[in-house]
Every structure is written in structure tokens, then in C-alpha cells.
Amino acid sequence: MSTVTLEREAIRKASSNKTKKPFVLAAIMLAMFMAAIEATIVSTAMPAIAADLGGFSLYSWVFSSYLLMNAVTVLIYGKLSDLFGRKPILSFGIIVFLIGSLLCGMAQSIEMLIVFRFIQGFGAGAVMPIASTIVGDMYTKEERAKIQGYLSSVWGISAVLGPAIGGLMVQYVSWRFVFWVNIPLGILAIIGLYLFLHENVEKKKHSIDYAGAGLLFLSVSTFMLVMVEGGVRWSWLSAPVLLLLSISLIAFYLFFLQEKRAKEPMMPFDIWQERSILIANTTSLTTGVMLIGISSFLPAFVQGVMERPPIVAGFTLTTMSIGWPIAAMIAGRLLLKIGFRKTSIIGGVALILGSIIFMSLSPEDGPVWAAFGSFMIGVGMGFSTTSFIVSIQSNVPWQKRGVATASNMFMRTLGSTIGAALLGGILNSRILQYLQSNGVEQEFSLDSTTLLLNEDQRNMLSDSMRVILQDGLTYALHSVYLVVAGFAVLSFILILLLPKESISKH
């Protein structure tokens, strides 16, 4: 290590000694909770929002707009935090998120809400990766493993509290407060960061890679747009899809060329040459597909086929969010004893076991067995994601830790977006195939399946009609879970390729 690098590390350690770690951790967990609860609380309130604002055809865009902006900005924020420090970039992200939240609660139409969700997502892209990166900065490798478990518990708590808070606000106050509840949390998080986090970022004139940021934004946003709308609004081989895909590929190629010549590249491609980072990020892509496959389609199976109420369907998903933080906390301790590769393998085995349960799930099994499958997926995610983040942060210096952490979260988001398109397409085509093979495509359409999700409408169906629709949904979901199982096996194989421990202590 050079003398200059040693001096920089000494400065950073001196500044970290002034930092009040417990208070900073509390501020980070508040910021993460604010972003994590957003997903579950808005999902719960959406039927009431749609009823009030109208525009049901744009329903999915309320989620897609947030996801799109989150995904396209996450890498850019990660790099900016490496250039200018974590505190100013995270604070900026929280402020933009809060402005978006305030505006969302004031929306007078579904179109306005979608635009304001873009703003919210633009801020949210900074929260998760930089919060995790600050933990990587403040704590040693040994401490980091345990703290990542605490951060994961935020997801579990938000998954349990989100639907409850959302339901209570919709019922007793107004759906608008679902967005406004974020504001005090965000303000407290910013105050905590400014009072207790002290960074010593090297003061020098930075060469910001504006061209790289712009090309990355263009490439990812056009690709995400295709993933969200392909097979829904546009057929896969239509002119808009092919045009957007072409733009995405050309922009990515130009981005790659730009990064090779940029003085301070937005995405230093050399981090991908580190085998552990390459495999961790690729595995995050495959587990992202699995994650969306379970969370999107399990409630439909529990409500439509098992004929259970929405609250029971919600319970089967909540167990995933309980398994995740429990496994993450155990993983934090195991990492220090058996290393990140063996800990990741435990996660890979749990993912396969969970996917086998879903692959063989039948209406007779009941929601408890479905919840157990969901729990096992959560355990697998807890073990693997904790191992990945700790191993990535241990293999890169401070100057690249922000973008390296962000790259892992970006890959998981990308996997979920691809998974939503891929698995949604499989589900729809299998339902249509089943209806055609039973000669009932004239009586039923794809939309007929939604009749199963409402108890009153389901009870109005004749027994034979209900059985055909339920059998069609079961057949289609089994195909989806077969693909999910394939991704579980692929994830396990990738984990086996992780190198044996040789972690440098950054």
C-alpha cells in the first residue's frame, strides 16, 4: 500500500473516530425503513387509491414508475457517493424522496400520482445502496457481518408493519397519509446523519462522468421500459419494443466505451474482474427473478385456488420477510466462522428447498405449507445476500465501495424486473393454453381468472366453471414455479463457483 493511500486511510480512521456509530446506524435504519415500508404500505392502499383517483388501466405504472427510477439511478448515486462522500448524496436522496412523498399524497389523478412516484423513485435510488455502504465504511469486516443482519431486520419489520399501517390509514384516515407517514422518518434520518456522521472526503476537483451517467440512464431506462410494457402494452416483436431494445443496446455499448476512457468512470468495470463480485452480482440477478416470482404470484394461488382471504395470502408472503432477517443475523455470525462461500451455499440449498415446495404445491396442501415454502425462500435470500454484500465490501477499497455495493442491488432489481416480464408472460400463455386445450376459450379469457380473486364473484361461478379456472391457474403457476426452481438451481451452481476465502480487509 502506498504512503498516500496510508495517509488517506489514517484521515478516514480519524474522522470515523468522531462518528457516533450507534446514532448513525439508527439514522441509517430509519432511512432504510422509510424506503422498505414504501412497497408494502402502498400495495395495501392501492385498491383504495385506484377507487378514489380512477384510471385502473394505469394501476401497474404506480409501481413501475418507482421501480424504473430506482433502478436507473442506483449506480449513479453509488458512484457519486464515492466522489463526494456518503452524507451529502444520501441526504439529497432522502430529500428528493420526501418531496416525492409529499406530492404523491396531494395527487388529484392517477397520472399525477405516477409522475410523483417517478420523483419518489429518483430519491429512493440513493437510500439502500448508500446506507449499506456507510455500514461498510464504519465497521470492520467482523463487525460488518453482524450489522448487515440488523439492516436486513428492517425489511422484516417493514413487511409486517406495512400492511397493518396501510390498512389502518386507509380505513380510518385517508390513503394520502400512506405517503406522508414517510416525512417525519426522513427528517429524523437527515438530522441523525448531519449530527453524528463525520466524513473526511479528500478535497479535490473531481472529473464527473456526465456522459457515462447519461448513457447509463438511457440504456437502463429503455431496457426497463421494455421489461415492464413488453407483452402487456406492446407485443414482444412490435416496432416500439425493437426500437427501445436497439436504443438500450447501442447506449450500453457507448457507455462501455465511455467508461474505458473516462478519468473517473461512473462504473469502474475493473471491479467486475474480481471473481467474487462477478459471481455475487450474477447470482443476485437470478435470485431477483426468483424473488419476484414468489412475491407476485403466491397471493393469486392462495386466494384464487386455495380460496383463502387476502389476509391469509398476505401471511404466506410475510413469512418470507420473517425468514430473511433471521437468516441474515445467523449469516452474520456464520460468516466469521465458516466464510462467505459456505454461508452462501447454505442460502443456495434453502432456495432450492423452497422452490421444490412451490413446484409441488397443490390446493390440498393449504396456506401453512405455502407459507413454509415462502419462509425457506426468505432464509435462502438472507444467507446469500448478507454474504454477497459483506464479501463485495471486503474486496474493494473505500473509493469504489459505493458503486460496488450499488452494482449488487442494481443486479437484483434488474433480475426482479426481468422476472416480472418473463414469469408474467409464462403465466398468461399457460392459462390461455389450458383454456384452449379444454375448449373453453370462447367462454373464458385471461381476465376471467381475476374472478377467482374476489370471494363474491367466485361464489357466483358454477362449480364446473370455477374448477376449470382454478385448474388453469394451478397449471400455469406450476409452470412459473418450475422456472423459479430452474433459477434456484442456477443460483446454487453460481454460488459453488465463488472463490475460497481470500478476503482483504478494507
Secondary structure as GFF3:
##gff-version 3
##sequence-region A 1 506
A	DSSP	alpha_helix	3	18	.	.	.	ID=ss1
A	DSSP	alpha_helix	21	53	.	.	.	ID=ss2
A	DSSP	three_ten_helix	56	58	.	.	.	ID=ss3
A	DSSP	alpha_helix	61	84	.	.	.	ID=ss4
A	DSSP	alpha_helix	86	104	.	.	.	ID=ss5
A	DSSP	alpha_helix	110	138	.	.	.	ID=ss6
A	DSSP	alpha_helix	141	172	.	.	.	ID=ss7
A	DSSP	alpha_helix	177	180	.	.	.	ID=ss8
A	DSSP	alpha_helix	182	196	.	.	.	ID=ss9
A	DSSP	alpha_helix	210	229	.	.	.	ID=ss10
A	DSSP	alpha_helix	239	261	.	.	.	ID=ss11
A	DSSP	three_ten_helix	269	273	.	.	.	ID=ss12
A	DSSP	alpha_helix	275	304	.	.	.	ID=ss13
A	DSSP	alpha_helix	310	359	.	.	.	ID=ss14
A	DSSP	three_ten_helix	363	365	.	.	.	ID=ss15
A	DSSP	alpha_helix	367	394	.	.	.	ID=ss16
A	DSSP	alpha_helix	398	437	.	.	.	ID=ss17
A	DSSP	three_ten_helix	446	453	.	.	.	ID=ss18
A	DSSP	alpha_helix	455	460	.	.	.	ID=ss19
A	DSSP	alpha_helix	463	496	.	.	.	ID=ss20
###
